[in-house]
Amino acid sequence: MYFPNELKQEAGVNLERLIIEMCDLGPSARPTIDEVVERLQRMQKQNF
């Protein structure tokens, strides 16, 4: 079984890391909706 920190270390792609952070059990550790949108927009720009 993986723990959040181990999952973050294994996540090689930004999207994987973001998904793991969004599923964090601690509400204060989760990114806000605005942060999620901003990060997704940056990822989209990097791919085009």
DSSP file (Angstrom, degrees, kcal/mol; ACC not computed):
  #  RESIDUE AA STRUCTURE BP1 BP2  ACC     N-H-->O    O-->H-N    N-H-->O    O-->H-N    TCO  KAPPA ALPHA  PHI   PSI    X-CA   Y-CA   Z-CA
    1    1 A M              0   0    0      0, 0.0     2,-0.3     0, 0.0     0, 0.0   0.000 360.0 360.0 360.0 135.8    0.0    0.0    0.0
    2    2 A Y        -     0   0    0      4,-0.0     3,-0.0     2,-0.0     0, 0.0  -0.635 360.0-146.2 -91.0 149.3    1.3    3.5   -0.9
    3    3 A F    >>  -     0   0    0     -2,-0.3     4,-2.5     1,-0.1     3,-0.5  -0.775  34.9-100.9-105.8 158.8    1.2    6.5    1.3
    4    4 A P  H 3> S+     0   0    0      0, 0.0     4,-2.4     0, 0.0     5,-0.2   0.856 121.3  49.8 -50.0 -44.4    0.6   10.0   -0.1
    5    5 A N  H 3> S+     0   0    0      1,-0.2     4,-1.9     2,-0.2     5,-0.1   0.896 111.6  48.7 -64.7 -38.6    4.3   11.0    0.1
    6    6 A E  H <> S+     0   0    0     -3,-0.5     4,-1.8     2,-0.2    -1,-0.2   0.895 110.8  51.2 -66.5 -39.1    5.4    7.8   -1.7
    7    7 A L  H  X S+     0   0    0     -4,-2.5     4,-1.6     1,-0.2    -2,-0.2   0.910 108.2  51.8 -63.4 -41.7    2.7    8.3   -4.4
    8    8 A K  H  < S+     0   0    0     -4,-2.4    -1,-0.2    -5,-0.2    -2,-0.2   0.890 109.5  49.9 -62.7 -38.6    4.0   11.9   -4.9
    9    9 A Q  H  < S+     0   0    0     -4,-1.9    -1,-0.2     1,-0.2    -2,-0.2   0.857 112.2  47.8 -67.9 -34.1    7.5   10.6   -5.3
   10   10 A E  H  < S+     0   0    0     -4,-1.8     2,-0.6    -5,-0.1    -1,-0.2   0.722  88.1  98.7 -78.2 -22.2    6.4    8.0   -7.9
   11   11 A A     <  +     0   0    0     -4,-1.6    -4,-0.0     1,-0.2     6,-0.0  -0.545  43.5 172.4 -73.0 113.5    4.3   10.5   -9.9
   12   12 A G        +     0   0    0     -2,-0.6     2,-0.4     5,-0.0    -1,-0.2   0.706  57.9  67.2 -93.4 -21.8    6.4   11.4  -12.8
   13   13 A V  S  > S-     0   0    0      1,-0.1     4,-2.2     0, 0.0     5,-0.2  -0.792  80.2-129.0-105.6 142.8    3.8   13.5  -14.7
   14   14 A N  H  > S+     0   0    0     -2,-0.4     4,-2.4     1,-0.2     5,-0.2   0.864 109.5  53.9 -55.9 -38.7    2.4   16.8  -13.5
   15   15 A L  H  > S+     0   0    0      2,-0.2     4,-2.5     1,-0.2    -1,-0.2   0.910 107.4  50.2 -65.6 -41.3   -1.1   15.5  -14.0
   16   16 A E  H  > S+     0   0    0      1,-0.2     4,-2.3     2,-0.2    -1,-0.2   0.928 111.5  49.0 -60.4 -44.4   -0.5   12.5  -11.8
   17   17 A R  H  X S+     0   0    0     -4,-2.2     4,-2.4     1,-0.2    -2,-0.2   0.906 110.7  50.4 -62.4 -42.5    0.9   14.6   -9.1
   18   18 A L  H  X S+     0   0    0     -4,-2.4     4,-2.3     2,-0.2    -1,-0.2   0.920 109.8  49.8 -62.9 -44.7   -2.0   17.0   -9.2
   19   19 A I  H  X S+     0   0    0     -4,-2.5     4,-1.1     1,-0.2    -1,-0.2   0.915 111.1  49.4 -61.1 -43.4   -4.6   14.2   -9.0
   20   20 A I  H >< S+     0   0    0     -4,-2.3     3,-0.5     1,-0.2     4,-0.2   0.920 111.3  49.1 -62.2 -43.9   -2.8   12.7   -6.0
   21   21 A E  H >< S+     0   0    0     -4,-2.4     3,-1.2     1,-0.2    -1,-0.2   0.873 107.3  55.3 -63.6 -36.8   -2.7   16.1   -4.3
   22   22 A M  H 3< S+     0   0    0     -4,-2.3    -1,-0.2     1,-0.3    -2,-0.2   0.762 107.0  51.2 -67.4 -24.1   -6.4   16.6   -5.0
   23   23 A C  T << S+     0   0    0     -4,-1.1    -1,-0.3    -3,-0.5    -2,-0.2   0.382  79.3 132.0 -93.9   3.1   -7.2   13.3   -3.2
   24   24 A D    <   -     0   0    0     -3,-1.2     6,-0.1    -4,-0.2    -3,-0.1  -0.276  58.1-137.1 -58.5 139.2   -5.2   14.2   -0.1
   25   25 A L  S    S+     0   0    0      4,-0.1    -1,-0.1     1,-0.1     3,-0.1   0.788  85.6  80.2 -70.5 -28.1   -7.1   13.5    3.1
   26   26 A G  S >> S-     0   0    0      1,-0.2     3,-1.7     2,-0.0     4,-0.9  -0.723  71.7-151.7 -84.6 113.5   -6.1   16.7    4.8
   27   27 A P  G >4 S+     0   0    0      0, 0.0     3,-0.5     0, 0.0    -1,-0.2   0.829  95.7  54.7 -54.7 -34.8   -8.3   19.6    3.4
   28   28 A S  G 34 S+     0   0    0      1,-0.2     4,-0.1    -3,-0.1    -2,-0.0   0.729 105.3  54.1 -73.2 -19.0   -5.6   22.1    4.0
   29   29 A A  G <4 S+     0   0    0     -3,-1.7    -1,-0.2     2,-0.1    -5,-0.1   0.664  90.7  91.9 -85.7 -17.7   -3.1   20.1    1.9
   30   30 A R  S << S-     0   0    0     -4,-0.9    -8,-0.2    -3,-0.5     2,-0.1  -0.528  83.6-112.8 -78.4 142.8   -5.4   19.9   -1.1
   31   31 A P        -     0   0    0      0, 0.0    -1,-0.1     0, 0.0    -2,-0.1  -0.409  33.5-110.9 -70.1 151.3   -5.1   22.6   -3.8
   32   32 A T     >  -     0   0    0      1,-0.1     4,-2.4    -2,-0.1     5,-0.2  -0.293  29.6-104.8 -73.4 166.7   -7.9   25.0   -4.2
   33   33 A I  H  > S+     0   0    0      1,-0.2     4,-2.7     2,-0.2     5,-0.2   0.905 123.6  53.2 -58.8 -42.2  -10.1   25.0   -7.3
   34   34 A D  H  > S+     0   0    0      1,-0.2     4,-2.4     2,-0.2    -1,-0.2   0.904 108.9  48.9 -61.4 -41.5   -8.3   28.1   -8.6
   35   35 A E  H  > S+     0   0    0      2,-0.2     4,-2.6     1,-0.2    -1,-0.2   0.903 111.0  50.5 -63.9 -41.2   -4.9   26.4   -8.1
   36   36 A V  H  X S+     0   0    0     -4,-2.4     4,-2.5     2,-0.2    -2,-0.2   0.938 111.8  47.0 -62.0 -47.2   -6.2   23.3   -9.9
   37   37 A V  H  X S+     0   0    0     -4,-2.7     4,-2.4     1,-0.2    -2,-0.2   0.922 112.9  49.5 -61.4 -44.8   -7.5   25.4  -12.9
   38   38 A E  H  X S+     0   0    0     -4,-2.4     4,-2.2     1,-0.2    -1,-0.2   0.920 112.4  46.9 -61.7 -45.1   -4.2   27.4  -13.0
   39   39 A R  H  X S+     0   0    0     -4,-2.6     4,-2.4     1,-0.2    -1,-0.2   0.895 111.6  50.8 -66.3 -39.5   -2.1   24.3  -13.0
   40   40 A L  H  X S+     0   0    0     -4,-2.5     4,-2.3     2,-0.2    -1,-0.2   0.897 109.8  50.7 -64.3 -39.4   -4.2   22.6  -15.7
   41   41 A Q  H  X S+     0   0    0     -4,-2.4     4,-2.2     2,-0.2    -2,-0.2   0.905 110.2  49.5 -64.5 -41.0   -4.0   25.6  -17.9
   42   42 A R  H  X S+     0   0    0     -4,-2.2     4,-2.0     2,-0.2    -2,-0.2   0.913 111.0  49.8 -63.1 -42.0   -0.1   25.7  -17.5
   43   43 A M  H  X S+     0   0    0     -4,-2.4     4,-1.3     1,-0.2    -2,-0.2   0.902 109.6  51.6 -62.5 -40.6    0.0   22.0  -18.4
   44   44 A Q  H  X S+     0   0    0     -4,-2.3     4,-0.6     1,-0.2     3,-0.3   0.907 109.1  49.8 -63.7 -41.9   -2.1   22.6  -21.4
   45   45 A K  H >< S+     0   0    0     -4,-2.2     3,-0.8     1,-0.2    -1,-0.2   0.867 107.7  54.7 -64.3 -36.6    0.2   25.4  -22.6
   46   46 A Q  H 3< S+     0   0    0     -4,-2.0    -1,-0.2     1,-0.2    -2,-0.2   0.807 106.5  51.8 -67.2 -29.0    3.2   23.2  -22.2
   47   47 A N  H 3<        0   0    0     -4,-1.3    -1,-0.2    -3,-0.3    -2,-0.2   0.563 360.0 360.0 -86.1  -8.2    1.7   20.6  -24.4
   48   48 A F    <<        0   0    0     -3,-0.8    -1,-0.2    -4,-0.6    -2,-0.2   0.402 360.0 360.0-118.6 360.0    0.9   22.9  -27.3
